[in-house]
Structure formats: structure tokens, C-alpha cells
Amino acid sequence: MAFTIGKKGTSIERAIFKNFELNLLARGNGTEVILQTIEKGNIFYVYPSENKDVMEFFYILQGDILCEVNGDKIFLGEKDYFTATDLELPVHFTAITDVCYIWVITEPTFHELSESFRALKEVVHRVEKRDIYTFNHSKRVAEYSIKIAKKLKLSSNRLENLFIASILHDIGKINIPSEILNKPSKLTNEEFALIKKHPEDGAEMVKDLYYGDTIATIIEQHHERLNGVGYPKNLKGDEILLEARIIAVSDTFDAMTEDRAYRNAFTAEIAVDELNRLSPSQYDPEVVAALIEILEEEGKLKNNPST
């Protein structure tokens, strides 16, 4: 059970831009409630979503706007509202006065506008620029992870947390010197000790995000392994969150199928064989099976991997 009261002027997180401001008031089950203010004279749009099932609802608290849709111009004011589902084209609006409205959307959106999240994504970008072999690694890991999670029917909330954690999972590597990240030869014990710190460092860096402690825990656990040989805490089995087990498989697969300083990329078949070999000792077999199913559906496996 959860019951939360919000007082005037408070929000979960705020994003301030030149001509408008957004305040996240509530979130849950993939839905977000946002209070948005826009200054007089500015234009804004409601864009088509990649997901045709997404519904957006807007309720005007104060101010007047001009809506232009299908060649018509419609004036909307206080207590008017509109919805958008499966749009084919953007809908154009102009703020006639200063405007304030409630925006409800059934798809997580605020993280893309969040100043704190955007700042952390920039840190990830800096990490990937320093490590020449991992450009766009986090993006690919996020894509694999979400596809796997959907196969496993995770809830909307867990999908959102997993997405954020997978994008930021390597953020702690910002503390690792570039010469270690790009070292072509075997790491010394001291160098590997620095590498092993990045999950905890990453968890510490994200713990104050509005997404809560779950994001930090997923990041901290993404190098744990089911038999306890992982790091940083040598967790075993169900001590490791399913979201962290999903990232572990996605992360390992992407790492094996991309070039590294110390070796060339493996084929998808070799990478999947290795994941199968290490399941269920290190990797969750259900997660590995879901990844294989995805790769087969996308035509990325030339032949069936050994099981």
C-alpha cells in the first residue's frame, strides 16, 4: 500500500528550460503525471509515439492556448482538456498566455527531460569516448535488456527501472584511468581491483535519482554471478535481482560480439555457446533462453546454438 501527499510547490523532480518548466508529480505502472508551465508566445507540439498504445491526456489549469489540428484552429482555456493516442502527425500548439496544465502519459517520458538523468548520461558518454571499444555499448545493452524483460513479462515499473539502470550500468567506470580501460594485455591484480569498483561507484552516483534505490541496486549487482564468483559482494542465486541478471547476460553478449583491445569480436553463435556453457552456473538460463529467442527472431544467429 502506498499513499502520498504532495504539498503546493513540491514535486518528485523538476526540469527547467528557457521557456517552460516540468514537475514530475507522480509515477507508477508506466504512467507519469507531470505539471507543465509554458510562457506566453511559445509553441509546443504533441508528437506521435513509437508505441501506438500510448495515451496522453492534458488538462488545462490556467491560461489559453491555440491548437492547430487537421487545418483547424481551436482555442482552449481553463478546464478544457484533450487526449492523444496513435497520432500520425504532430499536433501544434501556441501559448496565447502563460499556460499551466496537467500532462498524464502512459509511457515513461520524464527521464529524457530530467536534468539529473541527462547529466548522468553525459558521464556515460564520456566513459564511452575514453574507452574506444565501448561506443554505444550502454545503448545496445539497454536494447537487449528491454527485449529480454518483455519476453519475461516484467511489469511496466520494472521495465522502466531496468532501462534506466542498463543505460547507466557502466557509469562508475568514469573513475577508471583510460590506460586501464584500453589496456591490450592482461590486467594486474591492482588494475582489476579498480575495474571491480565500478559497480559500487556507479550505484553511489545514481542513488539520489528520483527512480529510487532499486536503480542503484541493479547497477551494483550487474557483475554478480549466480554461483557467487562475481563482484563486488559475491552474491548468489536469488540474492541477485532479476534485472541485474538480465543486464549481466546483455552486457556479456555485447562485450563478446564487439571488438576489444585484447581480441577481435566473436560471432553471435560463439557468444551464445559461451553463455549456454556458463548457464546455470553463472548466468540465468531463462534470461539466456530469452536472448537466444530474440536473436533467432531477428535473424542474428546463422544456426541453432548448442544447448
C-alpha positions in Angstrom: 0.0 0.0 0.0 1.2 3.5 -0.8 -0.4 6.8 0.0 1.5 10.0 -0.8 0.6 13.7 -0.2 2.2 16.4 -2.2 2.2 20.0 -1.0 2.0 23.0 -3.2 5.3 23.8 -5.0 6.7 20.3 -4.4 7.5 17.5 -6.9 9.5 14.3 -7.3 11.8 16.1 -9.7 11.8 19.3 -11.7 13.2 20.1 -15.2 13.6 23.8 -16.0 14.2 25.0 -19.6 14.3 28.5 -21.1 10.6 28.9 -21.8 9.0 26.1 -19.9 9.1 24.0 -16.8 8.1 20.5 -15.9 7.4 19.0 -12.5 7.0 15.2 -12.1 4.2 14.8 -9.6 3.6 11.0 -9.6 4.7 7.9 -11.4 3.8 4.2 -11.3 3.0 1.2 -13.6 4.5 3.0 -16.6 2.3 6.1 -16.1 3.6 9.6 -15.2 1.7 12.7 -14.1 3.5 15.9 -15.0 2.7 19.6 -14.2 4.0 21.7 -17.1 4.1 25.5 -17.4 4.8 27.3 -20.7 5.5 31.0 -21.1 3.3 33.2 -23.3 4.1 33.2 -27.0 5.9 29.9 -27.2 4.9 27.0 -29.4 4.9 23.3 -28.5 3.9 20.0 -30.0 2.3 16.7 -29.1 4.3 14.1 -31.1 3.4 10.7 -32.4 4.7 7.9 -30.1 6.6 4.9 -31.4 4.1 2.9 -29.3 0.6 3.2 -30.8 -0.9 2.1 -27.4 0.4 5.2 -25.5 -2.3 7.6 -24.3 -1.6 11.2 -23.4 -4.1 13.4 -21.5 -3.8 17.1 -21.0 -6.0 19.2 -18.6 -5.5 23.0 -18.7 -5.4 24.5 -15.2 -4.9 28.1 -16.3 -4.1 30.1 -19.5 -5.2 30.0 -23.1 -3.7 28.0 -26.0 -4.3 27.8 -29.7 -4.5 24.2 -31.1 -3.9 23.6 -34.8 -5.1 20.2 -36.0 -6.2 18.9 -39.4 -6.2 22.5 -40.7 -8.5 23.8 -38.0 -7.6 26.3 -35.3 -9.2 25.7 -31.9 -8.9 27.9 -28.8 -8.6 26.1 -25.5 -8.7 27.5 -22.0 -9.1 26.8 -18.3 -10.7 23.4 -17.6 -10.5 22.4 -21.2 -8.7 19.1 -21.9 -7.6 16.9 -24.8 -6.2 13.4 -25.4 -3.8 11.9 -27.9 -3.5 8.3 -29.0 -1.8 6.7 -32.0 -1.1 10.1 -33.7 0.0 10.1 -37.3 1.3 13.6 -37.3 2.4 16.1 -34.6 -0.2 18.5 -33.3 0.9 22.1 -33.0 0.0 24.5 -30.1 0.7 28.1 -29.3 0.6 29.6 -25.7 -1.6 32.7 -26.1 -0.9 33.5 -22.4 1.2 31.9 -19.7 -0.1 28.4 -19.5 -0.2 25.7 -16.8 -1.6 22.2 -17.5 -1.5 18.6 -16.1 0.0 16.1 -18.5 -0.6 12.4 -18.0 1.2 9.9 -20.2 1.1 6.1 -20.1 4.8 5.7 -21.1 7.8 6.8 -19.0 9.0 10.1 -20.5 10.3 12.4 -17.8 13.7 10.7 -17.6 14.5 12.1 -21.1 13.9 15.6 -19.8 15.4 15.1 -16.3 18.4 17.3 -15.7 20.0 14.8 -13.3 19.5 11.9 -15.7 20.8 13.9 -18.7 23.9 14.8 -16.7 24.5 11.1 -15.8 24.0 10.1 -19.4 26.7 12.7 -20.3 29.0 10.9 -17.9 28.3 7.6 -19.6 29.1 9.3 -23.0 32.4 10.5 -21.6 33.2 7.0 -20.4 32.5 5.5 -23.8 34.5 8.2 -25.6 37.5 7.3 -23.3 37.0 3.6 -23.9 37.3 3.4 -27.7 35.9 -0.2 -27.8 32.6 0.5 -26.0 31.0 3.3 -28.0 27.2 2.9 -27.8 27.7 -0.2 -25.6 25.2 1.0 -22.9 22.6 1.8 -25.6 22.9 -1.7 -27.0 22.8 -3.3 -23.6 19.6 -1.4 -22.8 18.0 -2.6 -26.1 18.9 -6.2 -25.4 17.8 -5.9 -21.8 14.4 -4.4 -22.5 13.7 -7.0 -25.2 14.6 -9.8 -22.8 12.5 -8.3 -20.0 9.5 -8.1 -22.3 9.9 -11.8 -23.1 9.9 -12.5 -19.4 6.8 -10.3 -18.9 8.3 -7.8 -16.4 5.9 -5.1 -15.2 6.0 -1.6 -16.6 7.7 -0.3 -13.4 10.4 -2.9 -13.6 10.9 -2.2 -17.3 11.4 1.5 -16.6 13.9 0.8 -13.8 15.7 -1.7 -15.9 16.0 0.7 -18.8 17.5 3.4 -16.6 19.9 1.0 -14.9 21.1 -0.5 -18.2 21.8 2.9 -19.7 23.8 3.9 -16.6 25.3 0.5 -15.7 28.9 1.4 -16.5 28.8 5.0 -15.2 31.2 4.1 -12.4 34.0 3.5 -15.0 34.5 7.2 -15.1 36.8 6.7 -12.1 39.0 4.2 -14.0 42.0 5.6 -15.9 41.8 5.4 -19.7 45.1 3.4 -19.9 43.4 0.6 -17.9 40.2 0.7 -19.8 42.1 0.3 -23.1 44.9 -1.9 -21.9 45.5 -4.7 -24.6 47.4 -7.0 -22.2 46.3 -8.8 -19.0 45.4 -6.5 -16.1 47.4 -6.7 -12.9 45.7 -7.5 -9.7 45.7 -3.8 -8.7 44.2 -2.8 -12.0 41.5 -5.4 -11.9 40.7 -4.2 -8.3 40.0 -0.8 -9.8 37.7 -2.3 -12.5 35.8 -4.2 -9.8 34.9 -1.0 -8.1 32.8 0.4 -10.9 29.5 -1.2 -9.9 29.6 0.2 -6.4 30.9 3.6 -7.7 28.1 3.6 -10.2 25.5 2.8 -7.6 26.7 5.6 -5.4 26.5 8.1 -8.3 22.8 7.3 -9.1 21.4 6.7 -5.7 19.9 10.3 -5.4 17.9 10.0 -8.7 14.1 10.0 -8.2 14.0 6.5 -9.5 14.9 5.2 -6.0 17.3 2.8 -4.5 16.3 0.0 -7.0 18.3 1.6 -9.8 21.4 1.7 -7.7 21.0 -1.9 -6.5 20.6 -3.2 -10.1 23.8 -1.3 -11.2 25.7 -2.5 -8.1 24.7 -6.2 -8.9 25.2 -6.3 -12.7 28.6 -8.2 -12.3 27.4 -10.6 -9.7 27.1 -14.2 -10.9 24.7 -17.0 -9.7 27.4 -19.2 -8.3 29.0 -16.4 -6.2 32.1 -15.8 -8.4 31.0 -12.3 -9.4 31.7 -8.9 -7.7 31.5 -6.7 -5.7 29.7 -8.8 -3.0 29.9 -12.4 -4.3 26.1 -12.7 -4.2 24.5 -16.0 -5.2 21.2 -17.1 -6.9 18.1 -15.2 -5.8 20.2 -12.7 -3.9 20.8 -11.1 -7.3 17.8 -9.1 -8.7 16.4 -10.5 -12.0 17.0 -7.1 -13.6 20.7 -7.4 -12.7 20.8 -10.9 -14.1 19.3 -9.6 -17.4 21.9 -6.9 -17.7 24.6 -9.4 -16.9 23.6 -11.5 -19.9 23.1 -8.5 -22.2 26.4 -6.9 -21.1 28.3 -10.1 -21.6 26.8 -10.8 -25.0 27.5 -7.3 -26.3 31.0 -7.4 -24.9 31.8 -10.7 -26.7 30.3 -9.6 -30.0 32.2 -6.3 -30.2 36.0 -5.7 -30.7 38.1 -5.3 -27.6 41.7 -4.0 -27.1 42.8 -7.6 -26.4 40.8 -9.5 -29.0 38.5 -9.3 -32.1 34.8 -9.7 -31.8 33.2 -13.2 -31.5 30.3 -14.2 -33.7 26.9 -14.3 -32.1 27.0 -18.1 -32.3 30.2 -18.3 -30.3 28.9 -15.8 -27.7 25.7 -17.7 -27.3 27.6 -21.0 -26.9 29.6 -19.4 -24.2 26.6 -18.1 -22.4 25.0 -21.6 -22.6 28.2 -23.1 -21.2 28.1 -20.8 -18.2 24.4 -21.4 -17.5 23.1 -22.0 -14.9 26.4 -21.8 -13.1 26.9 -18.0 -13.7 24.0 -16.8 -15.9 20.3 -17.2 -15.5 19.2 -19.9 -18.1 15.8 -18.3 -18.6 17.4 -15.0 -19.4 19.9 -16.7 -21.8 17.0 -18.6 -23.5 15.1 -15.3 -23.9 18.1 -13.7 -25.6 18.5 -16.6 -27.9 14.9 -16.5 -28.9 15.3 -12.7 -29.7 18.4 -13.3 -31.7 16.7 -16.0 -33.7 13.7 -13.9 -34.4 16.0 -11.1 -35.6 18.0 -13.4 -37.8 21.2 -12.8 -36.0 22.0 -16.5 -35.4 23.1 -18.4 -38.5 22.4 -21.7 -36.9 20.9 -23.0 -33.7 23.4 -22.7 -30.8 24.3 -25.7 -28.8 22.3 -26.2 -25.5 
